């Protein structure tokens, strides 16, 4: 029987302080002491929950532009020193990690999941569709960053936050044979738990969902989140969880604070679960349904 020790981290990501976020990420990965560790969405670079960047339809302001300048400066470049530091850590610990980050590529930011392993940096996934007001801040990924990475014992993939609600995205990932479905998020609603259990059951895969737990007092004092300015105000309420391929909750959901959830995953449960359902295999109907996935890079400018 092959097993994997998995951990999901629930913690606040320092906003506008990337060195502190990197230091905290490294500390938490060490503390998790697992074969695979998943950190929340936008842990490096920050998730500005409750900030509106002074945007209304057809109008921007100098104050909003300067706030975005701060956010842009907090993002990381890939490759870059933060990626190198995390790669060195997973090489040292001989583990895999999936870390949520905000990637800066010139004037555009992307919400990404970074993959690391015993050999270092393995690649990234860019969020395909930022949700609602996230579109003010982040660009859209394309089909060229949809990796499923073979660790030798299991295949790891990631869907960021509401990408988990995109059925065609899920189908494409199932077709790549994902075994450990990593879901970095900031969705703290009770409904998220139903979605994580559904994806585990639909994909017959383990689901590892890591969320932030963020209070107002973790943000810089000069910010004014819409939820309120009382220090104890909860901006992101957690809900990290680990689910089996038959939809059973193995750990969590974690509420009311930071922490690390851990579970030992019996990889033989993958075959047991797929006995009676394989969405892209024996339970598919390719004579009726088909899906084309375009994985070519979509660059605005090509050529010399």
N, C-alpha and C positions, 0 to 999 in steps of 0.2 A: 504493500500500500504506500503510495506517494502522498506526502502531506506538505503543505506550505503554511508557514506562520505569517499571518497577515495582520496589518495594523492600519487603522485610519486615525488621523490626527484631527482633533477639534480644537482650534486655537484662533486667537485674534491675530490678524496680520497688521503689523505697524504700517500706518499710512504716511506717505511722504518721508519714509526713513528706510530705504532699501538696505543699507548695511545692517540695521537692527533686524529687519525681516529675514535676511540671509542668516544671521547669527542664530535667530530663533528657529529657523527651519533646520539648520544643522543640529542644534541641540535636540530638537524633537525627533529627528530621524535616529539619532544615537539612542535617545531614551526609548524609542519604540522597540528596538532590538528584534526586528522581524525580517523575514525573507523579502517581503514587499511592504512598503509604507506609502500611503496616499495622503497628500496634504490638500487643503481646500483650494477652491478657485481663487485666482489672483492673489495668492499668498505673497509672492514677490511682486511688488508694484502696487498692491492694495486694491481693495474693492470699496469705492467711495459711497457706501450705502447712506442714503438720505441727503446727498448733496445734489443740487440741481444745476450747478455751473452757470446759474443766472440765465438760463435759456428759456425763451418763449418762442412761439412760432414766428419766424421772420425777424427775430431780434437776438443779437448777442451783445454783451457788454465788455468793457475793459476788465472789470473785476472777474468775470467768468473766463475770459481769455487767460488772465494771469493764473487763475486756479488750474486751468488745463495745463499751463506751462509747468506748474509744480508737479502735476500728475505725469506729464510727459517726461520730465526729468527723473521721476522715480521708477520708470519702466526700465527693463533690462534689454540688452542686446544679445542676440543669439547668432554666433558664439559670442562669449563675453566672460568677464571675470566671475560673475555669479554662477554661470553654468560650469565653468572650470572648477569652482570650489565644491559644488555639489557632486560633480563627476568624481573628483578626488575622494570625496567622502564615501560614495557608494563603492568605489574601488577598494577603499580601505576596509569597509564593513562587509564586502562581498554580498551586497543586497541589491534589490531593485527599489526604485522610488518613482512615484508619479507626483509631480509638484506643479500646482497651479501658479501661473505667472502672467504678467502683462509684458508683452514683447514690444520693443520699439524698433521700427524699421523706417528710418528717416522721419517723415511727418505723420506716419500712421502708427497707431497702436493696435495690437491684437491680443485677445485673451487666449492663452495657450495652456496646454498640458505638456510639461517637459518629462521625458522618459530617461531614466538613468539605470545603470546596472553595474555588475562587477567589472565590466570593461570600460565604464565611464558613461559619457553622454550617448544616448541611443537615438534621439530624434524628438520631434514635437508634433502635436496636433493643434491646429488653429481652429478656434470656435467658428463654425460655419455661419451662424446667424446670431449676432448679439440681440438681446431681448430688450424691446421697448427703448427706454432712454439710454441704454448701453450703446445704442447706435450713434449717439452723439460723440462717444469716446473711442469706440473700437471699430476697426474695419472687419470685413468678412473674410474668413478663410476660404480656401478652395479645395477641390478634391485631391490635391497632391499631398495633403498632410492628414491622411487617414490611416496611420500605421496600426497594425496589430503585431506585437513583438513576441517572438518565441524565446522564452527564457531557458528552454531545455526541458522544463517540466510542465509549463503551462504557457498559454498565449495571453498577453496583456493588451488591452485597448482602453480608450478613454472617450467618454462623452461628457461635455462640460455643461452643467446646469440644464437649461431647457432644451439643449440638443437631445436630451433623453426623451423628449416628447415628439421627436421627429421619426415617424415609423419607417420611412425609407432609409434614413441614416442607420437606424437600428438594424434593419435587414442587411444593409451593406456590411456592417460589422459582424453580424452573425455569419455571413457568408465567408468571412475571413477566419472564422474558427475561434473567436474570442472566448477564452475560458474565465478570465478574471476581468470583469467589467468595472473599470474605475470611473467614479462619478464625482469629481470635484464640483462643489456647488456653493451657493449662498442661499438656496431655497430652504427656509426653515419651517414651512407650513406642514401641517399634518398630512396633507395630500401627497407630499413628496414621499412619505413612507409607503403609500400604496403604489406609487410609481416604481420605486426601487424593488419592491416585491414582485410587481408585474414583470419588470424587465428580467429579473432573475428567472422567473418561471417561463417567460416567453423565450428567452435566449438560452435557457438551461445552462446558466453560467453563474458563478459567484459574483455578487455585486458588492463593491467596496465604495461607499459614499462618504466623503469627508466634507464637513461644513465648518464654517467659522462660528465662533461665539464671540461677538463683539459688542462692547458697551461704549457709551458715549465718552467715558473717561479714558478710553484708549486712543481717542483721536486728539490731534493738536487742538489747543484751547481756542484758536482763532476761527475754527470752523463752526458752522451753524446747521447741523442736520435737521431735516424737517420733522423728525420724530420727537425733538425736544432737546433741551440743553442740560437737563439734570444728569449728573455724573453716572447714576446707576441705570439710566435708560438703556434698554437692550436694543441694539440696532440689528443684529443678526443672532438668532436664537438657537443655533446648533441643530441637532437632529441627525448627527452622523450615525451610520448603521452599516452592518455587514449581514448579507443575506445569502442563503444557500441556493443551489440550482433548482430546488423545489419550492422556493419562495419562503422558506422558514428563516426567521430572524435569529442569527447566531450571536450577535452582540449589538446592544443599543436598543432603540435610539438614545443617544446621549443628549441630555438637556441641562440647562441651568449652570453651565460653566465649561471651562476648558478641560480637556482630558484626552486619553488615548484608548481606543477600543481595540481589542485583540481577539483573534480566533485562529484556531488550527483548522485549515481547510483540507478535507479528505478529497483528493483529486479523483478518486474512484467514484465519487458522487456525481461527477460529470457524466460518465457513461450510464450510471444508474438512472439519472434524470432523463437522458436522451433516448432511453429505451422506448418510450411511448410518444415522444414529441421531439422533432428536429425541424425548426421552422424553415430551414433552407435545404433540408435533406428529404427524409422519407415522408414528412408531413407537408412538403411543398407540392404545388401543382404547376410546374413550368409550362405545361400545355395551355394553361389559362392565364397565368401571371408571369411577368418578367420585369426585371429592373436593370436599367443601364446606368452605370456609375462612371462619370468622367473624372479620371484621376490626373489629368494633365494640369500643369501649372497655368494659371491665368494671370499673366503679367500685363501691365498696361502698355509697356514698351518692350519690344523684342528686336533682336538683330544687333548689329554693331553700332 
